[in-house]
Amino acid sequence: MAKIGVIGIGKLGLDCAEVMAEKHEVRGYDIYPRTSDLVKVCDINEVVNESEWIFIAVPTPHAEGYDGSVPSSHMEPRDFGHDAVIDAINNINKYARSSKKIVLISTVLPGTTRKKFVPLLDPTHQFLYNPYLIAMGSVKWDMVNPEMVIIGTEDGSMTGVAGELIDLYRTMMENDPRYEIGTWDECESIKIFYNTFISAKVGLVNMVQDFAIKIGNINVDVVTNALARSTMRIMGPKYMTAGMGDAGACHPRDNIALRWLAQEYNIGYDLFDTVMHAREIQARNLAEFLVQQAGKNMSIAIHGKAYKPDVPYCIGSYSTLVGHYIKEMGHNVVYLDPLADDSTDVVKDLDNTPHVVLWAHNRKITYEYTGNQADTQPYCEIPQGSVIVDPWRKLGLTDKHTIIHYGNTRA
Ligand SMILES: NC(=O)c1ccc[n+]([C@@H]2O[C@H](COP(=O)([O-])OP(=O)(O)OC[C@H]3O[C@@H](n4cnc5c(N)ncnc54)[C@H](O)[C@@H]3O)[C@@H](O)[C@H]2O)c1
């Protein structure tokens, strides 16, 4: 039986503490008077000193008017408040007479734990970031039937204390959840972007509802149910690898045309514009990265000009969008692609000087769903000393080239 303390026994913390108390000895502390038949509510000194594990479930509140119940999209962006977490950490530092295992549950934005919390914590303690995917109304059930348990460590490795936390959860879980281990920052991201995916999904289906009302002869459920049954591309892991942007003969132009439809039916917002704008800025960010890598002395080449491997079509190509921004930044760019149907700036070979090469094509990722696992082979000899920027993060290390996995900033 483990000795557990919970700081912050509110809507989340109390129910979770009571679930833990079915198997373990649990104490709770809160700045407001709380009662429980299962958890011993006591002062902070006792919670800290009588517990080997200390879970922090204090609020990280939004500012007034930022909960989504009134319009806020016109207001200045604001971070959550961190005072209560800082207060909990200060209390642990102040009262603990031995090393503790600290588990922060509260929701924070990516980067917060490393920048704001860990530097404050006495280094004799061990720290994990462990946000919960729990919904009001089903806290106790969610706690023991989670889709996944997210555990953040400093470098993203499975540390001893992370393993101990998994062992502790195994004593409580009713299902057999996935345990996702990452850096503190990755785990903050998993939690918060999980919620964003839900918001985006709801925003999209409700947009179809808005079009149904405005256009007529559309039952939104016929449309969304057909999409919901589309497990090949939409409802599943496809398109969940970050890399080059959406491209081709259909997707970009469909969204660009849908901007017109949103205006025509006076929908009042334009998600297509937002999606296409983000796509353009993402291409510009990638271009900027390539230009920075190239500095003054290196040339830039994009490996793949057609919008995907094995086809000649350059229509809607994200490679040329990236190339557009590279040129706009005053840098030259050439493309390598034996099939491209647009030969502008396409070269067969690179001269023997080191280049910065964007590895745009990855046929394994593009065609994986067909069962075709063959990898992209270089379209020409890539000169020794070149820097290959791989937006798909799949290329292995070589002696000949420097490989940069774009999107992986782990130390
Ligand atoms: N409620 C949920 O369903 C849910 C789900 C997932 C994550 N979260 C996150 O968990 C955290 C807590 O959420 P909640 O809904 O339980 O909030 P809450 O406000 O209901 O509970 C927090 C509790 O902490 C107490 N508290 C405040 N400052 C304190 C301090 N300095 N020391 C000790 N106790 C203090 C409060 O009195 C309150 O009882 C938030 O970061 C929230 O985003 C909540």
The ligand as a MOL file (V3000), in Angstrom:
LIG
                    3D

  0  0  0     0  0            999 V3000
M  V30 BEGIN CTAB
M  V30 COUNTS 44 48 0 0 0
M  V30 BEGIN ATOM
M  V30 1 N -11.8740 19.0890 -13.8320 0
M  V30 2 C -11.4740 18.2970 -14.8200 0
M  V30 3 O -12.2510 17.5300 -15.4050 0
M  V30 4 C -10.0580 18.3180 -15.2500 0
M  V30 5 C -9.6320 17.3710 -16.1870 0
M  V30 6 C -8.3080 17.3460 -16.5610 0
M  V30 7 C -7.4520 18.2740 -16.0500 0
M  V30 8 N -7.8820 19.2110 -15.1650 0 CHG=1
M  V30 9 C -6.9130 20.1550 -14.6390 0
M  V30 10 O -6.6840 19.8600 -13.2660 0
M  V30 11 C -6.4480 21.0570 -12.5370 0
M  V30 12 C -7.4620 21.1590 -11.4140 0
M  V30 13 O -8.7480 21.2430 -11.9860 0
M  V30 14 P -10.0680 21.1750 -11.1370 0
M  V30 15 O -11.1670 21.1280 -12.0940 0
M  V30 16 O -9.9950 20.0990 -10.0950 0 CHG=-1
M  V30 17 O -10.0270 22.5920 -10.3950 0
M  V30 18 P -10.7840 22.9920 -9.0620 0
M  V30 19 O -10.7060 24.4670 -8.9720 0
M  V30 20 O -12.1210 22.3300 -8.9820 0
M  V30 21 O -9.9140 22.3430 -7.9210 0
M  V30 22 C -8.6660 22.8000 -7.5420 0
M  V30 23 C -8.5840 22.7600 -6.0310 0
M  V30 24 O -7.3300 23.2610 -5.6450 0
M  V30 25 C -7.5150 24.0910 -4.5120 0
M  V30 26 N -6.4010 25.0310 -4.4360 0
M  V30 27 C -6.2580 26.2370 -5.0560 0
M  V30 28 N -5.0800 26.7830 -4.7690 0
M  V30 29 C -4.4630 25.9050 -3.9340 0
M  V30 30 C -3.2180 25.9020 -3.2770 0
M  V30 31 N -2.3530 26.9070 -3.4560 0
M  V30 32 N -2.8960 24.8550 -2.4910 0
M  V30 33 C -3.7740 23.8380 -2.3110 0
M  V30 34 N -4.9640 23.7790 -2.8950 0
M  V30 35 C -5.2980 24.7900 -3.7180 0
M  V30 36 C -8.8490 24.7400 -4.7160 0
M  V30 37 O -9.3760 25.1920 -3.4980 0
M  V30 38 C -9.6430 23.6100 -5.3480 0
M  V30 39 O -10.2990 22.8220 -4.3860 0
M  V30 40 C -6.5330 22.1960 -13.5720 0
M  V30 41 O -5.2550 22.4690 -14.0470 0
M  V30 42 C -7.3800 21.5960 -14.6480 0
M  V30 43 O -7.1360 22.2040 -15.9090 0
M  V30 44 C -9.1610 19.2340 -14.7480 0
M  V30 END ATOM
M  V30 BEGIN BOND
M  V30 1 1 1 2
M  V30 2 2 2 3
M  V30 3 1 2 4
M  V30 4 1 4 5
M  V30 5 2 4 44
M  V30 6 2 5 6
M  V30 7 1 6 7
M  V30 8 2 7 8
M  V30 9 1 8 9
M  V30 10 1 8 44
M  V30 11 1 9 10
M  V30 12 1 9 42
M  V30 13 1 10 11
M  V30 14 1 11 12
M  V30 15 1 11 40
M  V30 16 1 12 13
M  V30 17 1 13 14
M  V30 18 2 14 15
M  V30 19 1 14 16
M  V30 20 1 14 17
M  V30 21 1 17 18
M  V30 22 2 18 19
M  V30 23 1 18 20
M  V30 24 1 18 21
M  V30 25 1 21 22
M  V30 26 1 22 23
M  V30 27 1 23 24
M  V30 28 1 23 38
M  V30 29 1 24 25
M  V30 30 1 25 26
M  V30 31 1 25 36
M  V30 32 1 26 27
M  V30 33 1 26 35
M  V30 34 2 27 28
M  V30 35 1 28 29
M  V30 36 1 29 30
M  V30 37 2 29 35
M  V30 38 1 30 31
M  V30 39 2 30 32
M  V30 40 1 32 33
M  V30 41 2 33 34
M  V30 42 1 34 35
M  V30 43 1 36 37
M  V30 44 1 36 38
M  V30 45 1 38 39
M  V30 46 1 40 41
M  V30 47 1 40 42
M  V30 48 1 42 43
M  V30 END BOND
M  V30 END CTAB
M  END
